[in-house]
């Protein structure tokens, strides 16, 4: 019964995901030599609305993100998730966590003369960015219009993140991910205990408002 309840909750309500990548440092820990964060990802919110700019989301990587690797089937995926929660197995490698920067119909480009990403021609306010103590510089990319039904996502550790900028194949717009691939919204860091707390969904387009 406990296993059945766990499967039902993980399928329809919430799941715990391991963060094995440093792309969201320092918002989420996934660095080499540290304790990788485990985050609670809830699925209820997006039954009523689409992801918004600033949301930190977990999503299934489309083929151009995973190199064609297919996600595990339901049973294997569930067992793998449970094992990764207690460090008995590795995460699937087909799930990703990033921050939503722009939504369908918006344009995104980098950068203005202050090194800020622009959405619809307006600079973003991104207090969560991590440049590792170095200068505030980002890799430039040309203006892209996000296709309808898709999201442009980027990592908070901006210069160490393979995100929408890196997966634009065959066109830059193909780096955007389908809303249908979104698993849920990352809400809370649950492990390690020393980092318990909510995950900010600061909206960079509106200054958090």
C-alpha positions in Angstrom: 0.0 0.0 0.0 2.8 2.3 0.8 4.5 1.7 -2.6 1.1 2.2 -4.4 0.5 5.4 -2.5 4.0 6.6 -3.4 3.4 5.9 -7.1 0.0 7.7 -7.1 1.5 10.8 -5.4 4.5 10.9 -7.7 2.3 10.5 -10.8 -0.4 13.0 -10.0 0.6 15.3 -7.1 4.4 15.8 -6.6 7.8 14.1 -7.0 11.2 14.6 -5.5 14.0 15.1 -8.1 17.7 15.0 -7.7 19.7 18.0 -9.1 22.9 16.4 -10.6 23.9 19.5 -12.7 25.5 22.8 -11.6 23.5 24.8 -14.2 21.2 26.2 -11.5 23.9 27.1 -9.0 23.6 28.8 -6.5 19.8 28.7 -6.5 20.1 24.9 -6.4 23.2 22.9 -5.5 24.4 20.3 -8.1 28.1 21.0 -8.0 30.9 18.5 -8.0 31.9 17.7 -4.4 28.8 19.0 -2.7 25.5 17.4 -1.7 23.2 17.5 -4.7 19.9 19.1 -3.8 16.7 17.1 -3.9 13.7 19.3 -4.7 10.0 18.8 -4.4 8.2 19.3 -7.7 4.5 19.7 -7.6 2.2 19.0 -10.6 -1.1 20.7 -9.5 -0.3 24.3 -10.5 0.0 23.6 -14.2 -3.3 21.9 -14.4 -4.8 25.4 -14.1 -2.2 27.6 -15.8 0.8 27.4 -18.0 4.3 28.0 -16.7 5.2 31.7 -16.3 8.5 33.6 -16.6 10.5 33.1 -13.4 9.1 29.6 -12.7 11.8 27.0 -12.0 10.5 23.9 -13.8 11.4 20.2 -14.3 10.7 19.0 -17.8 11.3 15.9 -20.0 14.0 16.8 -22.5 12.9 16.6 -26.1 15.1 14.6 -28.5 17.4 17.5 -29.4 18.1 17.9 -25.6 18.8 14.2 -24.9 20.6 13.2 -28.0 17.7 10.9 -28.9 17.8 9.1 -25.5 14.3 7.9 -24.6 12.9 8.4 -21.1 12.5 5.2 -19.1 9.1 3.5 -19.0 6.7 4.2 -16.1 7.8 1.3 -13.9 11.5 1.7 -14.5 11.3 5.5 -14.1 9.4 5.2 -10.8 11.9 2.8 -9.4 14.8 4.9 -10.7 13.3 8.0 -9.1 12.8 6.2 -5.7 16.4 4.9 -5.9 17.9 8.3 -6.7 16.1 9.8 -3.7 18.2 7.6 -1.4 21.3 7.7 -3.6 20.9 4.1 -4.7 20.6 4.9 -8.4 21.4 7.8 -10.8 18.7 10.2 -12.1 17.2 9.2 -15.5 19.3 11.7 -17.5 16.3 12.8 -19.6 14.8 15.2 -17.1 16.1 18.8 -16.8 15.5 21.7 -14.4 15.8 25.3 -15.6 14.1 28.7 -15.2 11.5 30.0 -17.6 12.7 33.2 -19.3 10.2 33.7 -22.1 7.0 32.1 -23.3 5.4 31.6 -26.7 5.2 34.6 -28.9 7.9 36.6 -27.1 11.3 37.4 -28.5 14.5 36.8 -26.6 18.0 37.9 -27.3 21.4 38.7 -25.7 22.6 41.1 -24.8 22.3 44.9 -24.1 25.3 47.1 -23.3 25.0 46.0 -19.6 25.1 42.3 -20.5 21.4 41.7 -19.8 19.1 39.3 -21.7 16.3 41.1 -23.5 12.7 39.9 -23.8 10.5 41.8 -26.3 13.3 44.4 -26.4 13.3 45.0 -22.6 16.2 44.0 -20.3 15.5 41.4 -17.7 16.0 41.9 -13.9 17.8 38.7 -12.8 19.1 38.9 -9.2 19.4 35.1 -9.0 22.2 34.9 -11.7 25.6 33.4 -10.8 28.7 34.4 -12.6 31.1 32.7 -10.2 32.5 36.0 -8.9 33.6 37.0 -12.4 32.4 39.8 -14.7 28.7 39.9 -15.6 29.1 38.7 -19.1 26.9 36.2 -21.0 27.3 34.4 -24.3 25.5 36.4 -27.0 22.8 35.0 -29.3 20.6 36.4 -32.0 17.0 37.4 -31.5 14.7 34.3 -31.3 10.9 34.3 -31.4 9.6 31.6 -29.0 7.1 29.4 -30.9 3.6 29.1 -29.6 3.1 26.4 -27.0 6.8 26.4 -26.0 9.1 28.0 -23.4 12.5 29.5 -23.5 14.5 28.2 -20.5 17.9 29.1 -19.1 20.0 28.2 -16.1 20.8 30.6 -13.2 24.5 29.6 -13.5 24.3 31.4 -16.9 27.7 30.6 -18.3 27.6 27.0 -17.2 24.3 25.9 -18.5 23.3 23.9 -21.5 19.9 25.4 -22.0 17.6 26.7 -24.8 20.6 28.6 -26.3 22.6 25.4 -26.7 19.9 23.1 -28.2 18.6 25.1 -31.1 18.8 22.4 -33.8 18.0 22.7 -36.6 17.0 26.4 -35.9 17.6 28.5 -32.8 13.9 28.4 -32.0 14.1 24.7 -31.6 15.9 25.2 -28.3 12.6 26.1 -26.7 10.9 23.2 -25.0 7.2 22.2 -25.4 4.9 23.1 -22.5 3.5 19.5 -22.8 7.0 18.3 -21.7 6.8 20.1 -18.3 6.6 17.8 -15.4 5.9 20.4 -12.7 7.1 23.4 -10.7 10.1 23.1 -8.4 8.8 24.4 -5.0 11.0 23.4 -2.1 14.5 22.1 -1.4 14.0 19.1 0.8 17.5 17.6 1.1 20.0 18.5 2.4 18.3 19.6 5.6 20.6 22.6 5.9 19.1 24.0 2.7 15.5 23.5 3.5 13.4 26.3 1.9 11.3 27.5 -0.9 12.6 28.0 -4.4 12.1 31.6 -5.7 9.9 32.1 -8.8 11.1 35.8 -9.2 9.7 37.1 -12.5 12.6 38.7 -14.3 10.3 40.5 -16.8 8.4 42.4 -14.1 11.0 42.7 -11.4 9.4 40.0 -9.3 6.0 41.6 -9.3 
